[in-house]
Each structure stands twice: as structure tokens, then as C-alpha cells.
Amino acid sequence: MAHIVAVCASQRRTDPKVAVGAGELVAGYGLVGDAHAGVSEREISLLALESIAAANREHGIAAVPGSFAENLTTEGLDLLSLRAGDRLRVGTAELEVVQIGKPLDAAHTYSFQGISILPHRGVFCRVLRGGRVARGDAIEVLITP
């Protein structure tokens, strides 16, 4: 079953995110307490634990959830199979995928030891219905209306 491995936030956009255990997602805003909240329609970023593990193997690094500046670290869901417009239920919140990856020339303010995988392995969502999300919460892909 697909689930959340970590909910991550940072105080400044240039800092790595750290696992905070749980958080509140607000529609039209993002994760309360995170520096990226309220900045754009890319309110929440998701990155698969499997992608972090692959980067660790490939680059000989020791990244953990949040190291690549993602808000939600997932496990068991092929994020790159999603499309813009797909909806996800995460905890009590509902998200809509707005972008897969990020153009390499777009601003990306953080990398881990010079490695940045969020632009090509991350998924960006907006919050349609707010709610609490926490480590261990199931992720469900909803039928797109």
C-alpha cells in the first residue's frame, strides 16, 4: 500500500527540509510552517523514497527524507506515472497534481551535496481540500473527474 514515509518542512527556502512527523495542509496554500507555502500553485512537493535510495546508490550520498526539499516523502507509489490533473487522497487531505518534475532552467534553490533530483523525479501538487497528514498515512490515487 502506498503511504507517507515523512512530512517535511523548512523555515527558509534555501534550507533542507526536516521530517516533522505530521502537518496541516491548507487548500490554496500548502503545508503550514513550510517556507514554500503560499508561493505558487506548486503548494506541495512529493518525492518517492525509492528515488532517494536510487540517488544514494548512484552518487554515494546518504540523503534522507527531506534532503531534496520535498514536503511529502512517499513509498509504494510510482509518482512518475501520475499526470497533471490526477488527484490524490493523502491522510484527510486531497491534492491535485499540477506538474511532474520541473524544468531544469526553473529556479531550484536547494540541492543535497550538489545533487538535485526533485526537478526530474518530483511531483508538485496543489491542495484542493486541506487536512492533517502524517507519517504512515495511506496515499490513494482518486479517479480523475
DRENSEVEX-65535 format. One record per residue (C-alpha): residue number from 1; residue in three letters; chain; z, x, y. Coordinates in steps of 0.1 Angstrom, whole numbers, plus 5000, padded with zeros to 4 digits. Example, Ala and Ser with C-alpha at 12.3 -4.5 7.8 and 13.67 -1.06 7.14 Angstrom:
2
pt seq=1; type=ALA; mol=A; Z=5078; X=5123; Y=4955
pt seq=2; type=SER; mol=A; Z=5071; X=5137; Y=4989
***
This chain:
145
pt seq=1; type=MET; mol=A; Z=5000; X=5000; Y=5000
pt seq=2; type=ALA; mol=A; Z=4991; X=5013; Y=5035
pt seq=3; type=HIS; mol=A; Z=5021; X=5019; Y=5056
pt seq=4; type=ILE; mol=A; Z=5035; X=5037; Y=5087
pt seq=5; type=VAL; mol=A; Z=5049; X=5072; Y=5080
pt seq=6; type=ALA; mol=A; Z=5061; X=5078; Y=5116
pt seq=7; type=VAL; mol=A; Z=5062; X=5062; Y=5150
pt seq=8; type=CYS; mol=A; Z=5058; X=5089; Y=5176
pt seq=9; type=ALA; mol=A; Z=5062; X=5092; Y=5213
pt seq=10; type=SER; mol=A; Z=5064; X=5119; Y=5241
pt seq=11; type=GLN; mol=A; Z=5078; X=5119; Y=5276
pt seq=12; type=ARG; mol=A; Z=5048; X=5138; Y=5291
pt seq=13; type=ARG; mol=A; Z=5011; X=5137; Y=5281
pt seq=14; type=THR; mol=A; Z=5010; X=5174; Y=5276
pt seq=15; type=ASP; mol=A; Z=5038; X=5175; Y=5250
pt seq=16; type=PRO; mol=A; Z=5036; X=5169; Y=5213
pt seq=17; type=LYS; mol=A; Z=5049; X=5136; Y=5202
pt seq=18; type=VAL; mol=A; Z=5080; X=5134; Y=5180
pt seq=19; type=ALA; mol=A; Z=5090; X=5109; Y=5154
pt seq=20; type=VAL; mol=A; Z=5113; X=5083; Y=5169
pt seq=21; type=GLY; mol=A; Z=5118; X=5061; Y=5138
pt seq=22; type=ALA; mol=A; Z=5108; X=5028; Y=5154
pt seq=23; type=GLY; mol=A; Z=5095; X=5014; Y=5187
pt seq=24; type=GLU; mol=A; Z=5083; X=4984; Y=5206
pt seq=25; type=LEU; mol=A; Z=5046; X=4978; Y=5211
pt seq=26; type=VAL; mol=A; Z=5038; X=4957; Y=5242
pt seq=27; type=ALA; mol=A; Z=5005; X=4938; Y=5245
pt seq=28; type=GLY; mol=A; Z=4982; X=4953; Y=5271
pt seq=29; type=TYR; mol=A; Z=5005; X=4983; Y=5275
pt seq=30; type=GLY; mol=A; Z=5013; X=5003; Y=5243
pt seq=31; type=LEU; mol=A; Z=5044; X=5020; Y=5229
pt seq=32; type=VAL; mol=A; Z=5074; X=5016; Y=5252
pt seq=33; type=GLY; mol=A; Z=5087; X=5050; Y=5262
pt seq=34; type=ASP; mol=A; Z=5055; X=5069; Y=5255
pt seq=35; type=ALA; mol=A; Z=5036; X=5089; Y=5282
pt seq=36; type=HIS; mol=A; Z=5003; X=5074; Y=5272
pt seq=37; type=ALA; mol=A; Z=5014; X=5038; Y=5275
pt seq=38; type=GLY; mol=A; Z=4996; X=5018; Y=5302
pt seq=39; type=VAL; mol=A; Z=4969; X=5044; Y=5308
pt seq=40; type=SER; mol=A; Z=4938; X=5029; Y=5293
pt seq=41; type=GLU; mol=A; Z=4927; X=5003; Y=5267
pt seq=42; type=ARG; mol=A; Z=4934; X=5031; Y=5241
pt seq=43; type=GLU; mol=A; Z=4970; X=5020; Y=5241
pt seq=44; type=ILE; mol=A; Z=4979; X=5032; Y=5206
pt seq=45; type=SER; mol=A; Z=4966; X=5061; Y=5186
pt seq=46; type=LEU; mol=A; Z=4966; X=5062; Y=5148
pt seq=47; type=LEU; mol=A; Z=4962; X=5093; Y=5126
pt seq=48; type=ALA; mol=A; Z=4964; X=5095; Y=5088
pt seq=49; type=LEU; mol=A; Z=4989; X=5117; Y=5071
pt seq=50; type=GLU; mol=A; Z=4961; X=5127; Y=5048
pt seq=51; type=SER; mol=A; Z=4942; X=5141; Y=5078
pt seq=52; type=ILE; mol=A; Z=4973; X=5161; Y=5089
pt seq=53; type=ALA; mol=A; Z=4977; X=5175; Y=5054
pt seq=54; type=ALA; mol=A; Z=4940; X=5185; Y=5053
pt seq=55; type=ALA; mol=A; Z=4943; X=5203; Y=5087
pt seq=56; type=ASN; mol=A; Z=4974; X=5221; Y=5074
pt seq=57; type=ARG; mol=A; Z=4955; X=5234; Y=5044
pt seq=58; type=GLU; mol=A; Z=4923; X=5242; Y=5063
pt seq=59; type=HIS; mol=A; Z=4939; X=5260; Y=5092
pt seq=60; type=GLY; mol=A; Z=4971; X=5274; Y=5076
pt seq=61; type=ILE; mol=A; Z=4993; X=5255; Y=5100
pt seq=62; type=ALA; mol=A; Z=5024; X=5233; Y=5095
pt seq=63; type=ALA; mol=A; Z=5017; X=5202; Y=5115
pt seq=64; type=VAL; mol=A; Z=5040; X=5172; Y=5111
pt seq=65; type=PRO; mol=A; Z=5036; X=5135; Y=5122
pt seq=66; type=GLY; mol=A; Z=5032; X=5136; Y=5160
pt seq=67; type=SER; mol=A; Z=5019; X=5171; Y=5161
pt seq=68; type=PHE; mol=A; Z=4984; X=5159; Y=5171
pt seq=69; type=ALA; mol=A; Z=4997; X=5134; Y=5197
pt seq=70; type=GLU; mol=A; Z=4993; X=5103; Y=5176
pt seq=71; type=ASN; mol=A; Z=5016; X=5073; Y=5181
pt seq=72; type=LEU; mol=A; Z=5014; X=5060; Y=5145
pt seq=73; type=THR; mol=A; Z=5010; X=5082; Y=5115
pt seq=74; type=THR; mol=A; Z=4997; X=5062; Y=5086
pt seq=75; type=GLU; mol=A; Z=4994; X=5067; Y=5049
pt seq=76; type=GLY; mol=A; Z=4971; X=5050; Y=5024
pt seq=77; type=LEU; mol=A; Z=4945; X=5036; Y=5048
pt seq=78; type=ASP; mol=A; Z=4911; X=5051; Y=5053
pt seq=79; type=LEU; mol=A; Z=4912; X=5049; Y=5091
pt seq=80; type=LEU; mol=A; Z=4876; X=5061; Y=5095
pt seq=81; type=SER; mol=A; Z=4863; X=5031; Y=5075
pt seq=82; type=LEU; mol=A; Z=4875; X=5008; Y=5103
pt seq=83; type=ARG; mol=A; Z=4852; X=4996; Y=5131
pt seq=84; type=ALA; mol=A; Z=4857; X=4987; Y=5167
pt seq=85; type=GLY; mol=A; Z=4868; X=4951; Y=5167
pt seq=86; type=ASP; mol=A; Z=4888; X=4953; Y=5134
pt seq=87; type=ARG; mol=A; Z=4923; X=4940; Y=5136
pt seq=88; type=LEU; mol=A; Z=4955; X=4954; Y=5120
pt seq=89; type=ARG; mol=A; Z=4989; X=4939; Y=5115
pt seq=90; type=VAL; mol=A; Z=5015; X=4967; Y=5118
pt seq=91; type=GLY; mol=A; Z=5051; X=4955; Y=5115
pt seq=92; type=THR; mol=A; Z=5052; X=4924; Y=5136
pt seq=93; type=ALA; mol=A; Z=5025; X=4936; Y=5160
pt seq=94; type=GLU; mol=A; Z=4988; X=4931; Y=5159
pt seq=95; type=LEU; mol=A; Z=4963; X=4957; Y=5170
pt seq=96; type=GLU; mol=A; Z=4926; X=4957; Y=5177
pt seq=97; type=VAL; mol=A; Z=4905; X=4989; Y=5171
pt seq=98; type=VAL; mol=A; Z=4887; X=4998; Y=5203
pt seq=99; type=GLN; mol=A; Z=4875; X=5033; Y=5194
pt seq=100; type=ILE; mol=A; Z=4870; X=5055; Y=5164
pt seq=101; type=GLY; mol=A; Z=4875; X=5091; Y=5174
pt seq=102; type=LYS; mol=A; Z=4870; X=5104; Y=5209
pt seq=103; type=PRO; mol=A; Z=4840; X=5122; Y=5224
pt seq=104; type=LEU; mol=A; Z=4847; X=5159; Y=5223
pt seq=105; type=ASP; mol=A; Z=4839; X=5162; Y=5260
pt seq=106; type=ALA; mol=A; Z=4865; X=5135; Y=5269
pt seq=107; type=ALA; mol=A; Z=4899; X=5146; Y=5282
pt seq=108; type=HIS; mol=A; Z=4923; X=5155; Y=5254
pt seq=109; type=THR; mol=A; Z=4955; X=5170; Y=5268
pt seq=110; type=TYR; mol=A; Z=4972; X=5183; Y=5236
pt seq=111; type=SER; mol=A; Z=4964; X=5204; Y=5206
pt seq=112; type=PHE; mol=A; Z=4986; X=5218; Y=5179
pt seq=113; type=GLN; mol=A; Z=4983; X=5256; Y=5177
pt seq=114; type=GLY; mol=A; Z=4948; X=5253; Y=5191
pt seq=115; type=ILE; mol=A; Z=4938; X=5226; Y=5166
pt seq=116; type=SER; mol=A; Z=4929; X=5191; Y=5177
pt seq=117; type=ILE; mol=A; Z=4920; X=5165; Y=5151
pt seq=118; type=LEU; mol=A; Z=4927; X=5133; Y=5170
pt seq=119; type=PRO; mol=A; Z=4892; X=5133; Y=5187
pt seq=120; type=HIS; mol=A; Z=4874; X=5132; Y=5153
pt seq=121; type=ARG; mol=A; Z=4900; X=5118; Y=5129
pt seq=122; type=GLY; mol=A; Z=4920; X=5094; Y=5151
pt seq=123; type=VAL; mol=A; Z=4916; X=5057; Y=5157
pt seq=124; type=PHE; mol=A; Z=4925; X=5041; Y=5191
pt seq=125; type=CYS; mol=A; Z=4937; X=5005; Y=5194
pt seq=126; type=ARG; mol=A; Z=4949; X=4981; Y=5220
pt seq=127; type=VAL; mol=A; Z=4979; X=4959; Y=5214
pt seq=128; type=LEU; mol=A; Z=4970; X=4922; Y=5210
pt seq=129; type=ARG; mol=A; Z=5004; X=4909; Y=5201
pt seq=130; type=GLY; mol=A; Z=5035; X=4930; Y=5207
pt seq=131; type=GLY; mol=A; Z=5063; X=4936; Y=5183
pt seq=132; type=ARG; mol=A; Z=5085; X=4961; Y=5167
pt seq=133; type=VAL; mol=A; Z=5071; X=4988; Y=5144
pt seq=134; type=ALA; mol=A; Z=5090; X=5012; Y=5122
pt seq=135; type=ARG; mol=A; Z=5086; X=5039; Y=5096
pt seq=136; type=GLY; mol=A; Z=5078; X=5021; Y=5063
pt seq=137; type=ASP; mol=A; Z=5062; X=4991; Y=5078
pt seq=138; type=ALA; mol=A; Z=5031; X=4978; Y=5060
pt seq=139; type=ILE; mol=A; Z=4997; X=4980; Y=5076
pt seq=140; type=GLU; mol=A; Z=4973; X=4952; Y=5068
pt seq=141; type=VAL; mol=A; Z=4936; X=4950; Y=5078
pt seq=142; type=LEU; mol=A; Z=4930; X=4915; Y=5090
pt seq=143; type=ILE; mol=A; Z=4898; X=4895; Y=5087
pt seq=144; type=THR; mol=A; Z=4879; X=4901; Y=5120
pt seq=145; type=PRO; mol=A; Z=4873; X=4868; Y=5137
***
